[in-house]
Amino acid sequence: MADLRVGRTEQGHTKIRNVPIAVTPEGFWCCPSPAVLQKTLKNHNHHSKSRVSSPLPSKTLPVQRAATPPVDRRSHGTSPGTKVVSDEQRCPTDNAAASASPTKVPERPPERPPKPCPDTPQRKISVGFGQPDTSDLKVVLFGKEGIYVRMSVHRNILAEHSSFFADKFSRQSPVPCVEIVDCEDVEIYVETVGLMYCKEPKHRLIKQSVPRVLRILKVAESLGFHECIKSCLDYLEAVPWVADEEEKVVSSVKHLQSFGASPILKRVASDISNPPNDTLAHIMQLVLKSNEDRGRREMKALVLKLLKENNVGTNGSVNIRIELFYGSYRTCMESLLHLFRQASEPGLSDTSIDSKDPVMRQIALEADNLIWLLEILIDRHAADEFATTWASQRELAELHSKLPIMSRHLVSCITSRLFVGIGRGEMLPSRETRQLLLQIWLQPLIDDYTWLQHGCRSFDRTVVEEGIGQTILTLPLEDQQTILLSWLGRFLKVGDNCPNLQRAFEVWWRRTFIRPYAEQQGTNVMSD
């Protein structure tokens, strides 16, 4: 019934091997997978080797050949296409096969594909559908790696379900054999033809994988099997996808709008024509106003990651989003200043801890929100305005010293991140902004430095000190001297409780005391 035949390359070497083929209640015979074919071939080769030593191997072969109708030995090496051939030429009946003489083989038409190489023997499989006794058509598939499949099918079934076969039959005189040369996916081709014998193809797709259904869909398109195409689309619309399957599904179905692919595409694209800025603004507000520590922290990390993946181009929609971020920044900045004013009022210091705690907690939340917005803007190369606005917050810097250090230290984290961004070249604020930033916010940062080192997990002292030093060195030499001499006086008093700016101090020293004299010596040598 179902057999695998290794094609003869020399007289007396034909072998026949049974291959397991699953049968459905409708009579649908599933083609074995390539893994089964490979396993069968290995077992067959091992079996054939054990029989090579037999003294009379050719004596038993005629019996096997008589038991099974011979299959035309073909290779898949010809150009892709479909051939409709006569019964006598390609698919002989049992009577014709029995009477065929070996001497007639060279007289076959020259367009036949070349014989397979002895190193790559053909693997021949016969598959039947429906009632084998009533089949009136042979479909022969020539696949990769020498796979050769002959299907016994029914002309009326294929013509009813496949526009491809219906067109072939209408243009050609009735012939009992159709050849498909260079079939890319023999296994799926056989399965798709078998689906023509099923009352509900959709039910046969249940528990199939998405990649396999996409393969069936591709073959169904080539055959014009519309019912199968619709069933595949229904399956893809209902089944979950994993991440790496989404693009494959979309690319496979986007041209099938006439078959009802729109519900699938709606998974990944909305019909709303307006840009989703309102939705993004709503998400931003939900995250910024959250008071739950873990949920806020995890969603900030997730949104930041997604925005980084999405940061491409500088079109209009991206500019609108930047303005959206700055709108949130201004709201947080106003709230932080209001909370600093409230926390610095004389009456608040006399109240109980329970009364002060909500205000202090809200200060920490707003400062954390500003750090998050700064990271977003830095990633989008749009943080210059943030630096300018922050450098102008004189009132906030003055109120900074009036609050307990445990409540205000996150504000200094904002300052340190700005210095790191400038030192790395992630933002390019003006010279006036850099001068003002150092003038207004460096001292509050130094005041909080001890707490930042021991009470802030995300604080990296080495990175921050490098950023401060690089920011200082971007100023004119006179400004460098003023800031570094002020730092030196503080560093000599508190040591590790102050940023270590020795590397910046060395660069300033060489610029001030060594470079001018080196240039002068070079000028003197040139003049001599």
C-alpha positions in Angstrom: 0.0 0.0 0.0 2.5 2.6 1.1 6.1 1.9 0.1 9.4 3.6 -0.3 11.5 2.6 -3.2 15.2 3.4 -3.8 15.6 3.9 -7.5 17.8 1.6 -9.5 21.0 3.0 -10.8 22.2 -0.4 -12.1 20.3 -3.5 -13.1 19.3 -5.7 -10.2 19.5 -3.0 -7.4 15.9 -2.0 -6.9 14.8 -2.2 -3.3 11.3 -1.8 -1.8 10.7 -0.6 1.8 7.4 0.0 3.6 7.0 3.5 5.1 4.4 4.3 7.9 1.7 6.6 6.7 -1.1 7.8 9.0 -4.7 7.4 7.7 -7.6 9.7 8.7 -11.3 8.6 9.0 -11.9 10.3 5.6 -9.3 8.2 4.0 -6.6 10.9 4.0 -3.2 9.4 4.0 -0.6 11.7 5.6 2.8 11.8 3.9 5.7 10.8 6.3 7.9 13.6 7.4 11.5 14.0 6.0 12.8 12.7 9.4 10.9 9.5 8.8 12.2 9.3 5.3 15.8 9.7 6.5 15.3 7.1 9.2 13.7 4.7 6.8 16.5 5.2 4.3 19.2 4.5 6.9 17.4 1.3 8.0 17.1 0.3 4.4 20.8 0.9 3.6 21.8 -1.1 6.7 19.5 -3.9 5.6 20.7 -3.8 2.0 24.4 -4.0 3.2 23.6 -7.1 5.1 22.1 -8.7 1.9 25.0 -7.8 -0.4 26.9 -10.9 0.7 23.9 -13.1 -0.4 25.1 -15.3 -3.2 22.0 -14.9 -5.3 20.5 -11.4 -4.6 19.1 -11.1 -8.1 17.0 -14.2 -7.8 14.6 -12.7 -5.3 14.3 -9.3 -6.9 11.9 -10.2 -9.8 9.3 -11.4 -7.2 9.3 -8.0 -5.5 9.1 -6.1 -8.7 6.1 -8.2 -9.8 4.3 -7.6 -6.5 4.4 -3.8 -6.8 3.9 -1.8 -10.0 7.1 -0.2 -11.2 7.5 3.5 -10.7 9.1 5.7 -13.3 12.6 6.6 -12.2 12.8 10.4 -12.4 15.0 13.1 -10.9 14.0 16.6 -9.7 16.9 18.3 -11.5 14.8 19.8 -14.3 13.5 23.4 -14.3 10.5 24.1 -12.0 7.1 23.5 -13.6 4.2 21.1 -14.1 3.9 18.5 -16.8 0.8 16.7 -17.9 1.8 13.4 -19.6 0.2 10.4 -21.0 -0.3 7.1 -19.1 2.0 5.2 -21.4 4.8 7.8 -21.1 5.0 8.4 -17.3 2.6 6.4 -15.2 2.1 2.9 -16.7 -0.7 0.7 -15.5 -0.1 -2.7 -14.0 -0.7 -4.5 -17.3 1.5 -2.1 -19.2 4.2 -2.3 -16.6 4.1 -6.1 -16.6 4.6 -6.2 -20.4 7.2 -3.4 -20.6 10.5 -4.5 -21.8 13.8 -3.2 -20.4 15.0 -2.5 -23.9 12.3 0.2 -24.3 13.8 2.4 -21.7 16.1 4.4 -24.0 13.2 5.1 -26.3 11.4 7.3 -23.7 11.1 11.0 -24.5 14.3 13.0 -24.1 12.7 15.7 -21.9 12.8 13.3 -18.9 14.9 14.6 -16.0 18.4 13.0 -15.8 18.8 9.8 -13.8 19.7 10.3 -10.2 23.3 10.1 -9.1 24.3 6.7 -7.5 25.4 8.6 -4.4 21.9 10.1 -4.0 19.3 7.3 -4.6 15.7 8.2 -5.2 13.2 7.6 -2.4 9.9 6.6 -4.0 6.6 6.7 -2.1 3.1 5.8 -3.2 0.2 7.6 -1.5 -3.5 6.9 -2.0 -6.5 9.1 -1.2 -10.2 8.2 -0.8 -11.2 4.9 -2.4 -8.1 3.5 -4.2 -10.2 1.4 -6.5 -11.9 4.5 -8.0 -8.9 6.7 -8.4 -8.5 7.9 -12.0 -5.5 10.2 -11.8 -1.8 10.0 -10.8 0.0 13.1 -9.5 3.7 12.7 -9.4 5.9 15.0 -7.2 9.7 15.3 -7.7 11.1 16.9 -4.6 14.4 17.6 -3.0 17.1 15.1 -2.2 15.6 12.6 -4.6 12.2 12.3 -3.0 9.6 11.0 -5.5 6.0 10.7 -4.5 3.2 9.2 -6.6 -0.3 10.1 -5.5 -3.4 8.1 -6.5 -6.2 10.7 -6.5 -9.6 11.5 -8.1 -9.8 14.0 -10.9 -13.2 15.3 -9.8 -12.1 16.0 -6.3 -9.0 18.0 -7.4 -10.9 19.9 -10.1 -13.6 20.8 -7.5 -11.3 22.2 -4.9 -8.3 23.4 -6.9 -8.5 26.1 -9.6 -4.9 25.1 -10.6 -5.9 21.5 -11.4 -9.3 22.6 -12.8 -7.5 24.9 -15.3 -5.1 22.1 -16.2 -7.9 19.7 -16.9 -9.9 22.2 -19.0 -6.9 23.0 -21.2 -5.6 19.5 -21.7 -7.2 16.3 -23.0 -7.9 13.8 -20.3 -4.7 12.2 -19.2 -4.1 10.0 -16.2 -0.9 11.6 -14.9 0.2 15.1 -13.8 3.9 15.7 -12.9 5.0 18.5 -10.5 8.7 19.1 -11.1 11.0 20.6 -8.4 8.3 20.6 -5.7 9.7 22.7 -2.9 7.7 21.1 -0.1 6.6 17.6 -1.0 5.4 16.7 2.5 3.1 19.7 2.7 2.0 19.3 -0.9 0.7 15.8 -0.2 -1.0 17.0 3.0 -2.7 19.8 1.2 -4.0 17.5 -1.5 -5.3 15.3 1.3 -7.2 18.2 2.8 -9.3 18.3 -0.3 -10.8 14.9 0.8 -11.8 16.4 4.3 -15.2 17.8 4.9 -13.8 20.4 7.4 -10.1 21.3 6.6 -10.1 23.7 9.5 -10.6 20.9 12.0 -7.5 19.2 10.5 -5.4 22.2 11.4 -6.2 22.1 15.1 -3.0 21.5 17.2 -0.8 22.2 14.2 2.0 24.7 14.6 1.9 28.2 13.1 4.9 27.6 10.8 3.4 24.4 9.5 0.0 26.1 8.7 1.9 28.9 6.9 3.5 26.2 4.7 0.1 24.7 4.0 -1.2 28.2 3.2 1.6 28.7 0.7 0.8 25.4 -1.1 -2.9 26.1 -1.0 -2.3 29.4 -2.7 -0.3 27.8 -5.5 -3.1 25.2 -6.0 -5.9 27.8 -5.8 -7.4 25.7 -2.9 -9.7 28.5 -1.6 -11.4 26.6 1.1 -8.0 25.6 2.6 -6.8 29.2 2.4 -9.8 30.4 4.3 -9.3 27.6 6.9 -5.7 28.6 7.3 -6.6 32.2 7.8 -9.3 31.3 10.4 -6.7 29.3 12.2 -4.1 32.1 12.2 -6.7 34.6 13.4 -7.6 32.4 16.4 -4.3 30.9 17.5 -1.8 32.7 19.7 1.6 33.6 18.1 5.0 33.8 19.6 7.2 36.8 19.1 9.2 35.5 16.1 6.1 34.3 14.3 4.4 37.6 14.0 6.4 39.0 11.1 6.1 35.7 9.2 2.4 35.6 9.6 1.9 39.2 8.5 4.1 38.9 5.5 2.3 35.7 4.5 -1.2 37.0 4.7 -1.1 40.7 3.9 -1.8 40.1 0.2 -4.8 37.9 1.1 -7.3 40.7 2.0 -9.9 39.3 -0.4 -9.9 36.0 1.5 -10.5 37.7 4.8 -7.0 38.4 6.2 -8.1 41.8 7.8 -8.9 40.3 11.2 -5.4 38.9 11.3 -3.8 42.2 10.3 -5.8 44.0 12.9 -3.8 42.3 15.6 -0.8 44.4 14.6 -2.3 47.5 13.0 -5.2 49.7 14.0 -7.7 51.3 11.7 -7.4 54.6 13.7 -5.7 57.1 11.4 -4.6 59.5 14.2 -1.2 59.0 15.7 -1.3 57.2 19.1 0.1 60.3 21.0 -3.0 60.4 23.2 -2.5 56.8 24.2 1.2 57.4 24.9 0.3 60.5 27.0 -2.2 58.4 29.0 0.4 55.8 29.6 2.9 58.4 30.8 0.4 59.9 33.2 -0.5 56.5 34.6 3.2 55.7 35.3 4.1 59.2 36.6 1.1 59.3 39.1 1.6 55.8 40.4 2.3 55.4 44.1 3.0 51.7 44.1 6.8 51.3 44.2 7.2 47.9 42.5 4.7 48.5 39.7 6.0 52.0 39.0 9.6 50.9 38.9 8.9 47.9 36.6 6.7 49.9 34.2 9.2 52.7 34.0 11.9 50.3 33.0 9.6 48.6 30.4 8.4 51.9 28.8 12.0 53.2 28.7 13.1 50.0 26.9 10.2 50.1 24.4 10.9 53.8 23.7 14.5 53.0 23.0 13.5 50.2 20.6 11.2 52.7 18.9 13.6 55.6 18.7 14.1 55.9 14.9 14.0 59.0 12.7 13.0 62.5 13.4 9.7 62.7 11.6 6.7 64.8 12.9 5.3 62.1 15.2 8.6 61.8 17.0 8.8 65.6 17.5 5.3 65.5 18.9 6.3 62.8 21.4 9.3 64.9 22.5 6.9 67.8 23.2 4.8 65.3 25.1 7.7 64.4 27.3 8.5 68.0 28.0 4.9 68.7 28.9 5.2 65.9 31.6 8.6 67.4 32.6 7.1 70.8 33.2 4.3 69.4 35.3 6.7 67.4 37.5 9.0 70.4 37.8 6.2 72.6 39.0 5.0 70.0 41.5 8.5 69.5 42.8 9.1 73.2 43.4 5.7 73.4 45.1 6.6 70.5 47.4 10.0 72.0 48.3 8.2 75.3 49.3 5.8 73.3 51.4 8.5 71.2 53.0 10.7 74.2 53.8 7.9 76.2 55.7 8.8 76.7 59.3 5.6 75.2 60.6 6.2 71.8 58.9 9.4 71.2 60.9 7.4 71.3 64.1 4.8 68.8 63.0 4.9 65.1 63.6 6.7 62.6 61.3 3.3 61.3 60.1 2.4 64.7 58.8 5.7 65.3 57.0 6.0 61.8 55.5 3.5 62.2 52.7 5.2 65.4 51.5 8.7 63.9 51.7 7.5 60.8 49.9 5.9 62.9 47.1 9.2 64.8 46.7 11.0 61.5 46.2 8.4 60.4 43.6 8.6 63.6 41.6 12.4 63.5 41.6 12.3 59.9 40.4 9.9 60.9 37.7 12.2 63.7 36.5 15.1 61.2 36.4 13.0 58.9 34.3 12.0 61.6 31.9 15.6 62.8 31.6 16.7 59.3 30.6 14.0 59.2 27.9 15.1 62.6 26.5 18.8 61.7 26.6 18.0 58.6 24.6 16.2 60.7 22.0 19.0 63.3 21.9 16.6 65.9 23.1 17.8 66.7 26.7 19.4 70.2 26.0 16.2 72.0 27.0 16.0 69.9 30.2 19.6 71.0 31.1 18.7 74.7 30.4 15.6 74.6 32.5 17.2 72.8 35.4 20.2 75.2 35.4 17.8 78.1 35.9 16.1 76.6 39.0 17.7 79.0 41.6 14.8 78.9 44.0 14.8 75.1 44.1 18.6 75.1 44.7 18.2 77.6 47.6 15.4 75.6 49.2 17.5 72.4 48.8 19.6 73.1 51.9 16.4 73.5 54.1 15.2 70.0 53.6 16.6 66.8 55.3 19.2 65.1 53.2 17.2 61.8 53.1 14.4 63.7 51.4 16.3 65.8 48.9 19.2 63.5 47.7 17.3 62.3 44.6 17.3 65.9 43.4 21.1 65.7 43.4 20.8 62.5 41.3 19.1 64.6 38.6 22.1 67.0 38.7 24.7 64.2 38.6 22.9 62.6 35.6 23.1 65.9 33.7 26.8 66.1 34.4 27.3 62.6 33.1 25.3 63.3 30.0 27.4 66.4 29.2 30.7 64.6 30.0 29.7 61.8 27.6 28.5 64.1 24.8 24.9 62.8 25.1 23.7 66.4 25.2 25.1 69.7 23.9 23.8 72.6 26.1 25.3 76.1 25.6 28.3 77.3 27.4 26.1 79.6 29.5 23.9 76.6 30.5 27.0 74.6 31.5 28.4 77.5 33.6 25.0 78.1 35.3 24.6 74.4 36.0 27.9 74.2 37.8 27.3 77.5 39.6 23.8 76.6 40.8 23.9 72.9 41.4 27.5 71.7 42.0 27.5 72.8 45.7 24.1 71.1 46.5 25.5 67.9 44.9 28.7 68.1 47.0 26.5 68.6 50.1 24.6 65.3 49.4 27.7 63.4 48.2 28.1 61.2 51.3 24.4 60.2 51.3 24.5 59.5 47.6 27.5 57.1 48.0 25.9 55.1 50.8 22.2 55.5 50.3 21.6 55.4 46.5 22.1 52.0 44.8 22.2 53.5 41.3 24.9 56.0 42.1 28.2 55.3 40.4 30.8 57.5 42.0 33.5 57.0 39.3 31.1 57.8 36.4 29.7 60.9 38.2 33.2 62.3 39.0 34.3 61.8 35.4 31.2 63.6 34.2 31.6 66.6 36.5 35.3 66.9 35.6 34.6 66.7 31.9 31.8 69.3 32.2 34.2 71.7 34.0 36.9 71.2 31.3 34.4 72.3 28.6 34.5 75.9 30.1 37.0 78.7 29.5 40.2 78.2 31.4 39.4 81.0 33.8 36.1 79.4 34.8 37.9 76.0 35.2 40.3 77.6 37.6 37.6 79.3 39.7 35.6 76.0 40.1 38.5 73.7 40.6 40.2 76.0 43.2 36.8 76.1 45.1 36.6 72.3 44.9 40.2 71.9 46.1 39.4 73.9 49.3 36.4 71.6 50.0 38.2 68.4 49.1 41.1 69.2 51.5 38.6 69.5 54.3 36.3 66.5 53.8 38.2 64.1 51.5 36.0 61.2 50.3 32.8 63.1 51.3 33.5 65.3 48.2 33.7 64.3 44.5 37.3 63.5 43.6 38.1 65.7 40.6 41.9 65.1 40.5 41.9 64.1 36.8 40.2 67.3 35.8 42.6 69.2 38.1 45.6 67.6 36.3 44.3 68.6 32.9 43.6 72.2 34.1 47.2 72.2 35.7 48.8 71.2 32.4 46.8 73.8 30.4 47.7 76.5 32.9 51.3 75.8 33.8 52.8 73.6 31.1 51.1 74.2 27.8 51.9 78.0 27.5 55.6 77.5 28.2 55.8 74.5 25.8 54.2 76.6 23.1 56.6 79.5 23.9 59.6 77.2 23.7 58.4 75.9 20.3 58.0 79.4 19.0 61.5 80.3 20.1 63.0 77.3 18.4 61.1 78.1 15.2 62.4 81.7 15.4 66.0 80.6 15.9 
